[in-house]
Amino acid sequence: MAINRQPAAVAGMREPLIHVGLALVKGASGALLGSTAVLSDAFRSAGDACGSYLSHSETAARRPRRFKLGGGEHAPAYLFSILLMLIGLEVAMLAVQNMLSSLDEYPRWPAAFAVPICLALRLWLIRGAVPATEWLSSLIAAAGAGAAWAGGERGIEWMLYMDPLASAFIGIIIVCKGYGLIMQSGKQRSETREVDSELAGDLMELIQRVDGVVTVEAAHPSNSGGKLTADIVISVNPRISVLEGAEIARRVKLLVQKRFLQIVEVKICVEPYNPGYPYKSNHDPNQDHIPTLLQ
């Protein structure tokens, strides 16, 4: 089993590692070439790496398991989203401070090409559609660094502020992305999700052993709002009393909650067993032989 899972794990970690590499390249380029816009885009790429890793982790967590508690798998996503928003706010605030002060230095010309080169590498190494925020952030970073370099070379002072202005816009993009991740995680948590079929099979096998249960018509575990519940339909002997049927249902409920501790609520519906047509048996002397339209 470990041999079969290894390629999937390696493939799942490939995309986060590529984003980390691109973030390091952008960060080094922004620091060495003096571009705050490229440096801000490096923080966005680092956020993409963390988001990709969390997405891979949640996908692995949704694989079938015997014991599965809902809600806890979203905690890392919430923490990362809040951290991403704080980073975006810090980037935007630093960019505004730079815009309010006098700028004597400007980025070097390779800074304008660092982000497009990283974007081309991302398109080549990672298959799939590129998010619109990544296109927008890359375009803003490249344009801001290029405009600031051109303004510095030609002595146009107001163009020097294009680099910190682009950094401020990228900071706003990072904040919006963090907020979107928070909303997405909350929506996934509130939605009703289907629990694996292995747990349903274990439930049916366990309930079938209870004395008095003729058949298990349905056993549907579900995870709603982080709470694991089970809806069970059983059939019993139609000749027993209602009190006896309720006692069988009580035993089934206690056994399920004792065996499966993660199930916090059990709903049981008791139905009389119906063997199907013909409903009357000629070998049963206790049945009333009343003529019907079918006879």
N, C-alpha and C positions, 0 to 999 in steps of 0.2 A: 504493500500500500504506500509506503514512503517513497518508493521509486516512482510511482505514478503521480504523486502529488508534487514532486520536486520541480518538473518543468513548468507547471502552472504557477508555482510560487516565484520562480525566476522570471517568468514572463510578466507577472504582476508587479514585480519590483523594477522592471526595466524602465517604465515610463517615469516613475518618481526620480530615479537616478539620472535620467536624461535632463529632467527639469533642474535638478540640483547642479549638474554640470553647467547648464546654460546660465543659471543664476551666478555661479562662481565666475564665469567668463565675463558676464555683464558687470558684476561688482568690481572685478579687477580693472576692467576697461574704464568704468566710470571713475574709480579712484585715481588711476594713473593718468587719465586724459582730462580730468577736471570737469566732468559732466555730472551734475546732480540728477538730471533726467534719466541718464543711463543707469545711475546708481539706484534710483527709485524703481526703475523697471526690473532691476535685479531682485529687489524685495518682492515684486509681484511674481516673478518666476519662482522664487522660494515658496511663496504661498501656493502656487500651482503644484509644486512638488509635494507639499504637505497635503493638499486637497486630493491629489492623485493617490497618495499612500492611504489616506483615510477611506477613499472610495474602494480601493482594493481590499482593505481590512474588513469593511462592512460586507463586501461581496462574499468574502471567505466566511464571515460570521453567519451568513444566511444559509450556509450549507446544512443539510440535515444533521441534527444532533438529537440525542435522546433527552437531554436536559437543556432547556433553552429559556432563559429569563429575558423578558422584553424590557426595553428602555435603557439599560446600561450601555449598550453599544453606541448610543448617540452622545455620550458624555465627551469623548475626545473631539467629536465634530463641533460641539458647542464651544469647547475651550479654544480650539483652533480658530473658529470664526471670530470670537471675541478678541483673541490675540491679533488676528489679521486686521480687524477694525482699529485697534490701538496703533498698530504699525502704520496704517494708512493715515491716521490723524497726525502722528508724529512726523511723517514725511511731508504732509501738507503744511504743517506749522513751520517746519524748518525752511521749506520753500518760500513761504510768505515772509519769514524773517530775512532771507537773502534778498528778496525783492525790495524790502524796505530799506536795505542798506546799499551803500555805493559799491558797485562791482568794478574791480580793476582787472580781474583775470577772466578769461573765457576759455571754453573747451578747445582742445586741439582737433584738427580735421578728422582723424580716424574715429572719433567718438560718434560721428554721424553714421558710420558704416558698421559699428559694432552690433547694434540692435538688428538691422536687416540681415546681417550674416547669421546671427543666432536664430532669427526667425526662419531662415532658409534651412538651417540645420535641424530645427524642430520639425519642419514639414517633411524633411527627408528621413529622420530617425523615428518619428512617431506617426503612425498611420491614423487617419481619422480626421474629422472636421476640427478646425481651429476655432475656439470660442471668439465671439465678436469683441469681447473685452481685451483679448490678447492682441488682436489686430489693431484695435484702437490705441492701446497702450504703446505698442511698438511704433506705430505711426507717429504718435505724439512725441515719444522720446527721440526718435530719429530727426523729426522736424525741429524740435527744440534745440537739440545739440548742433544741428547743421546751421540753423539761423543764428545762434549765438556765435558760432565760429565765423560765419560770414560777416556778421556785424562787427566783431572784433578786428577782423582783417581790414575792413573798410573804414573803421573808425566811427561806425554808427552806434551811438551809446545805447539807444533804446532797444536795439536788437540783442544786447547782452542779457536782457531780462527774459528772453524767450526760453532759456534753459531752465531757470527756476520756475517760470510759469508752467512749463511742461511738467516739471516735477510735482507741482501742486495739483495739476489735473490727474496725474497718475496716482497720487495719494488719494484723491477722491474716488478714483476707480477701485482702488484697493478696499476702501471703506465700503463702497457699494457691493463689492464682491463678498466681503465678510458678512454683511447684512443679508445678502441673498442666500448664503449658506446656512445662516441661522433659521431663516424662514423655511428653507427646504428641509432641514433636519426636523423642525417641528412638524411639518406636514407629514413626513414619513413616519414620525412617531405616532401621530394621531390616526393614521389610516389603519384600517383593519387588514391584517396580513394573515395569510394562510400558513398554518404550521405544517411541518413536514408530515408526510404520509406514514412514516415509521412510527410516530407517536400514536396516530390513529389506529394503526394495526395492533400496537401493544395494548391499547385500551380495549379493543374488541376482544382480544385474546384473554385479557384479564377478566372482563365482565362475563364472558361466556362460562367461566368456571363457577360463578356464583350460583348456589343452589336456588332454584326457582325461576331462573332466567331461561326461557325456551330459546329465543334467538336475540341477537343484537341487530336491530334494524339499522341503526346509524350511530356513529361516534365521531363527532366533528370537533376537534380542538381548534381554537382560534385565538389570536393575539390581538387585542383591541385596546389601544391606549396604554400599552405596557403591562396589561393584565392578561394572564393566560386563563382561558375558560374552556369548558367542555360541554357540548350539547349532546346528550345521549338519549337514544330511543330504544327501549327494550320491549319485548313481548313476553307475556306470562300466560299461564294456563287460564283460559276464559272462565273456568268453573270456580276459581278461588274468589274470595270476598275482596272488597276494596281495601279493607284493613290489611289483609295479607299481601296485596300488591304494593301497598305503601311501605310495608316492612321490607319487602324485597328491594324496593328502590332505595330505602335508607341504608341497607347493607351494601348496595352497589356504590352509593355515594361515599360512605366511610372508607370502603376498600380503595376506591380511586384516589381519594385525598391522602390516604396513608401511603400508597405505593408511589404516587406521583406528587411530590411535594411542591413542584412548581405550579401546579394547577390550583388556583385560589378559589375558583367557583365552578360548581358542577350543577348542571340543570338536567334533570331526568324526566322523561316522558314515558309513562307505562301504558302499553296497549295490549288488548287481548290477542292471543296468538290466533292467526287465521291460516289454516292449512291449505286454503284454496278450494276450488271446485273439484269434486262434489263435497259440499259442506256436511252432508249426513253420511254416516257410515252404517251399513246394514249389520255390521257386527257389534254395534253398540246397543244393548238392550235398554239403556236409560233414556234414549232419545224418543220423543213423542212422534209417532208416525202419523202426522196430520197431512192429508192430501194437499198438494199445492198445484199451481197452474203448470208446473213443469212435469208433474207425474201423470 
